[in-house]
Amino acid sequence: MTVVDKKQPTDRLQDSLTQVQRLIERHRLVEDLVHRQDMPRHDLVESLVHKQNLAELEHKLEALHPADIAYILEALPLEDRLLVWNLVHSDDEGDILLEVSDAVRESLIESMEQHELVAAAEQLDADELADLAADLPRQVVYEVMGGLDEEERQQLQSVLSYEEHQVGALMDFELVKIRADVSCEVVLRYLRRFDELPSQTDKIFVTDEDGVLKGVLPVRKLLVSDTDALVAEVMATEVVSFRPEEDAADAALAFERYDLVTAPVLDEHGVLIGRLTVDEMVDLIREESETEALNLAGLKEEEDLFAPVIDSVKNRWAWLAINLCTAFVASRVIGAFEGSIEKLVALAALMPIVAGIGGNSGNQTITMIVRALAMGQLQPGQANRLWRKELGVSVINGVVWGGALGVLAWMLYGNFALGLVMLAATTLNLMLAASMGVLIPTMMERFGKDPAVGSSVLITACTDSGGFFIFLGLASLFLL
């Protein structure tokens, strides 16, 4: 059975997690009962029970793919996670460390001895080791590099020389190259000499004697071409390629746009130095999406679900502090209109509605803008046009839903003027939300900041304070 076949669908993976959790619970329960018993040769009995319980759990883990074990480790509390980690086969440790989240990887690495880390890292290819190197102790990286041959060491150093967000940091060196002046029959004989082709091999790269890329020969075309035909006659010369210093996020978008499985990475002279694969691009897209979702919520980084309390506090406190300040500002806005609220108590019941609908609309706008910026679809000169469009949407929504709220307020409190204020305040707050929804991320982008970081917190602060001010101000002006 191949590695890919061992991967499980989501429902079976969830069943595996449940089984592992039950085995851990049973192991702890039985050990606790045996520990309490007073019997002859107690230590021997306790040791045998311990080994028997863990043997079943270890057998279960052996049947799982490293990615599935990584999922299970992320779903377990730290104590149970380390118990499972100690039962994982040493040959799989490196692959699992690559699959788990950064926060969980840190907890696993901290529990390992240096020789264990070296043994796990030695199982990885140069490009995989580069992904892990930043989290490993420096001495471990040096020791592992000392065990590599010259070519692998150069490959590792090449990958490590690029920033994390660049294509060069993600390129793979396992690829198949051929010459253009050979026949398809020669290529087929050459491929049969491999024990197995590199993963994600959908095309063979055609280079000259200097390594300069001339084209690609898709495997599906090779299989149906005349065996006597030359590679130069059947290869494709229009190739989507990348430079190692390019942004990896742009490469991921290209993979999505052109439905790529692999793509060559070329240096400034057109020499083939590596390739990008779709599995790396999928991981990158997923990580970017998770990071964007966390940033919108004001979280600085991915958080271990079972992290210590102090670690979670450090990750969350900054934007909570900002939120506290903005909430205080909103409370001062309300405080400025205490006299109006005392004279017309209905204002206290209706003002959260105005603020809430503005916050919801603002979050919709800001999510769309952040996504457009991340996809490269929104250029700086288009911000004004998009702002006018969002204003139009907010006016229509304000008239429709503000009108509905105004009618409801009129029916509840018998005050027609209050209904008109509700209509006007809702429309104006939706316009404010649309304006801030466009302005906040575009300004952050202009100043070189991540437009997703804290945007949701900021837009909510604006629509809350602004909504209260608009509604209470209009009420004070026209009703009192």
N, C-alpha and C positions, 0 to 999 in steps of 0.2 A: 504494500500500500504506500502510495506517495505521500509526501508531506501535505500537499493540497487536499488530498482525499480525507486526511485526518481532521481537517477543520470541521467544526460543527455548526449547524444553523442555530439561530438565536434561541429557539425553544429548547433544543437539546443542550445547548450551552448552559441555559438557566437550570435545567435539570441536573447537570453536572455540578454546578455551584451548590445546589440544594443538597446533593449527595455528599459533597465534601464537607459542608457545614454539619450535616447529621453525623458523619464519621468523627468529626472533631468533637462534637458534643458528647457522643457516646464514649469516645476515648477519655475525655475529662471526667465523665460520670463514673466510668468503671475504675479509673485510677483513683478517684476520690474514695470510692467504696472499699477498694482493696487497701488503700492507705489507712483507713480507719479500723480494719480488721486486725485482731490480735491472734496470730496463728504461727505455727512453727515455720521456720525458714521464710519469714515474711519478705525479706529483701529479694530472695530468689523468685518468689511468686510474683511480687510487684514488677520485677524486671521482665519476666516472661509475658505478663499481661500487657505491659507497655509495648514490647516488641510486636506482639500479636495484633494489637489495635493499629499500630502505625504501619504494619506490613500491608494491611488492607487499604489504607489511605495511600500508601506509596504505589501500590498496584493500580489504583484508580488514576493517579497522576501520570503514570507511565503511558496510559492509553490516550492522553490528551495532547493536543498540539501546543507548542510553546505560547502561541497567541491566546489560546484558551486558558492556559494556566495563568498568564498575565492578567486576564480579565478576572479570574477567581481571586488572585492576590489583591487586586484593587478593591474587591468587594468584602474583604475580611478585615476585622480589627487587627491592630499591630501584633498582639500576642499570637493570634491564630495564623496571621500572615507569616510570621517567622517560623512557626511550627511547620507549615506547609513548605516554606522555602527550604528548610533543612532536609526535606524529603525529596526534593526535586533532583533528578539525575544531573550530575555535573556537566554532562555534554550539552544539556539544554539551558544551562544558566545564562550563557551569553545571549542567546536568542531571546530569552524571557526578559532580560534586562533591557533589550532594545525595544520590546513591545510595551512595557509598563510605562505609566506616566512619570514625569520627572520627579514629582513628589514621592511616589511610591518607590521609584528606583533609588532615591536617596536613602530611604529607610532600609532597603535591602543591602545596599553597598556598605552602610554603616555596620551591619551585622556580620559582614564577611571578613575573614582574615586576608592578609595580603596574598598569600599563596593561592587562596581560593579565587580571588579576583584575577590573578594572573592566569590561572587555569581556565577560567570562564572566558577571558578576553582572547586567549590563544585559539579558541574555537571559531573566531570571527574572521571574515575577510577584511581587507584593508579599509574599504569604504564603510563597512559596518563598525569596525573599530573606531573609525573617525567619529561616528555618531555618538559613541559611548565615551570617547576620550575626555571630553570636558567634565564628566562626572566622576571619573576615576582619579585616585591619588596619583600625583605626578610620578612617584617612584614606580608604580605599577605600569604606567604607560612606557616609561623608559625600559623596564624589564621586558615587556612584551615586544617593543620595537627591536630590542637586541636579539630576539629569537626569529625575526623575520629575515627573509632573504633580501638581497639588494633591491630587486624590482618591487617587492611588496613594501619595503621601507620607503622607497621613493614615492610610491603611490600614496601611502599614508601621509607623508610629509606634504605632498601636493594638495591633498584634500584639506589637511589642517591649515594650510596657508590661506584658505578663503574664509570669508565671514559666513556665519551660520545661514544668512538669508541669501547667499549667492549660489548659483548653479554648481560651481566647482565643489562646494561642500557636500553635494548630494550625488555626484556622478559615480557611476559604477564602471569598473575596469574589466569586467568579464564580458567579452564580446567576440564575435567571429568576423575576421577580415579575409577578403579574397582579392585577387587581381582581376582586372577587366578583360585580359587577353586569354583567359582560360575558358573551356567549354563548361556547360551545365553538368555534363557527365563527370568531369573532373571535380566540380564542386560537390556533387553528391557523394563521390568516393571520399572526398576530404571530410565531409560531415560524418560519415560512418566511422571515422577513426576516433571520434569523441565517445567517451563513455556516456555522457549526456550533454546536451547543449545548455548554455547559460539560461537561467530563468528569464521569462518574458522575451524569448528570441522570436521575433516576428519578421525580422529582416536581417540580411547579411550585408555588412558594410564593404564597399568596393573602394580600394585605395591604390595609389601608385607605389612605386618603389621607395618614395620618400615619406609615405604615410599620409599623403594629402587625399582627402575624401573626394572621390569622383562620382559617387552615386550609391544607391542601395539596391539590393536584390531581395524583394519580398519573398519569403519562404513559400507562400501560396502560389506565386508565379513560377518559382523554380520548379515546383513539383509538376506543373502542367506544361512546362516549356520543352521544346525539342532538345534532347540530350546533346545533340551536335551543335546547337546554337551557342555562340559566344556570350559571355556575361555582358559585354559591352552592348550587345544587341537587345537584351531583354531588361537591363537594369533601368531604374528610374533615376533621372538626373536632377529632378526638382525635389529637394529634400529640405524639410524643416529642421534647422540645426540651431545650436545655441553656443554662446561663448561662456567660458567658466565664470566670468565676472558679472554676468547678467543676473537680474533679480530672479530668484527661484519662484516667487509668486507669479511673475509674468510667464515663466515657463509652464507653470501649472495651468494657467488660463489657456495657453496655447495647446497643451495636451487635451484639455476639455474641448476646445474649439475645433481642432482637427482630428479628434478621436485617435490620438497617438497611443501606441503601446511602448515604443522606444524611440529615442531621438539621439543623434550624435552630438557630442560636445567637441568643438574645434578650437584650436588656439588661433592667434592672430594671423598665422600663415596658412590656415585651413587644414592643419594636420589633425587627424583624429586622435584625441587623447582620452576619450571615455564616452559614456552614454548615460542618458537619463532613462529611467524606467517608470512605467505607469504606477507601480506600487508605491514608489517614493513620492510621486506626485499626489496620489490619493491620500497618503499620510499627511503630506504638507497641507492639502486643502482642508482636511479634517482638523488639523492643529490650528490652522488660521481661523476656521469657523469657531472652534472652541475658545480661542483667545479673544476673538471679537465679542462673543457672547459674554465672557467674563469681564471684559473691559467695559462693555455697556452697563454692566451691573456695578461697576466700580471696584472690581476685584483686581489686584495687581498681577496675580499669577494663578496657575492651576493649583488647586488645593487638594491634598490627600483627604479623602472623606473621613478618615479616622485619625487625622493629625492631632497632636497634642493641642490643648486649648490655647496655649500661648502662641503657637505657630499660626493658628487660625485668626487670633486677635491681631497679630502683626500684619496679616494679609488683608484684613478688612478695615482697620481702624481709620486709615487716611480719608477715604471718601465718606465714611460715617461721620467723621469730624466735620467735613465740608457740609454734609447733609444737615448736621445739627445747626451749623451756622445759618444755612439758608432757611431752615425751619424757624429759627429765632427771628430772622428778618420777616418771615410771613406772619409770625405772631405779633410783631410790632406793627405790621400793616393793619391787622385786625384791631390791635389796641388803639390805633389812631381813630378808629370809627366806633369806639365803645358807646358813645352817646347815641349814634344812629341805631345800633343794634338794640339798645335799651328801649328806644321809642318804637321800633318795629322788629319784634322778635322773629318774625318770619325770615328776616335776613340771615340769621344764624343757621336756620335749617336749609336755606337754598344756596348759600355761598359755597359749600363743599362740592355741590353739583357742577357749578361753573368751573371751579378749579380742576375737578376730576376729569371732565370731558376735554378740557384743554390739555391736560397732561397726557391723556390717551392719544389725542390727535398729534401732539408734538412727538411722542415716541414713535408713532407710525412714520412721520416725516423723517425723523432723524435716522431711523433704521434703514429707510430707503436710500437716504443720502450717503450714509456710511457704506452701504453695500455698493453703491455706484462708484464711490471713491476707491474702494478696494478692488473693484473689477476694472478700474481705469476707464469707466464710461462717462465720468463727469470731468470735464475740463474747466479750468478756472474761469474762462470767459462765459461759460454757460450758467454760472450760478445765478445771475440776475434773471435770466429767462426762466429758470426753474423756480426761483422765488415767486415770480409773477404767476406762474402756473399753480403753485401751492396756495398762494393767496386766493386765487379764483376758487379752488377746491374748498378752502376754509370758509369763504363767504357763502357758498351754496350750502355747505353743511351747517353753517351757523344759522342761516335763515330757516332751513328745514327743521333742524333739531332744536334750535333756540326758540323757534315758533311753537314747537310742540311743548317745550318746557314752559314757555310763557303762558300758553293756554292752561296747562296743568296748574301753574301757580295762581292764575286768575280764578280757576274753579275751586282751588283749596282755600284761598284767602279772600276771595271776593274783591280783589283789587286789580282793576284793569291796568293801571299804571305800573304795578309791580310786574305784571306779565310782560309789558313792553321793555322794562328794565332788564328782565331776564333774557329776552330776545337779544337786546343790544349787547349785554355783557357777554353772552355766550358767543356771539359772532365776533366781537372784538378780541376775546381771549383765544379763539381758534385762529384768528389772524396773527396774534402774537405768537402762538405756538408754531404756526407755519414759518414765520419769519425767523424765530430762534432755531427751529429745526433745520433750516438751511444754513443759518449764520454760524452756529456753534461748530459743526464738523468742518465746514469749509475754512473757517478761520484757523482752527487747529491744524488742518492740513497745510495751510499757507505758512504757518510758523514752524513746520517740521515736526509736529506732534501727531501721535496716533489719533485719528478722529473718533475712534470708538471709545477711547479711555474716558470713562465717567460721563459720557454724553447724556446718558439716560438720567443720571443724577442732576445734571445741570438743567436739562429741559424741564424736569419736574419742578425744580426750584423756581424757574422763571414763570411757569404757568401757574403755580400755586400763589406766589406773591402777586404776580400780575393779575391773576383772576380775582383774588380777593380785593385788590385795589380798584380794579375796573368796576366790579359789581357793587361794592360798598360805596365807591365814589359816585357812581350814577344814581344809586338809591338815595344817597344824602343830597344830591343835587336836585333830583326831580320828585322825590317822594316826601322829603322832610323839609 
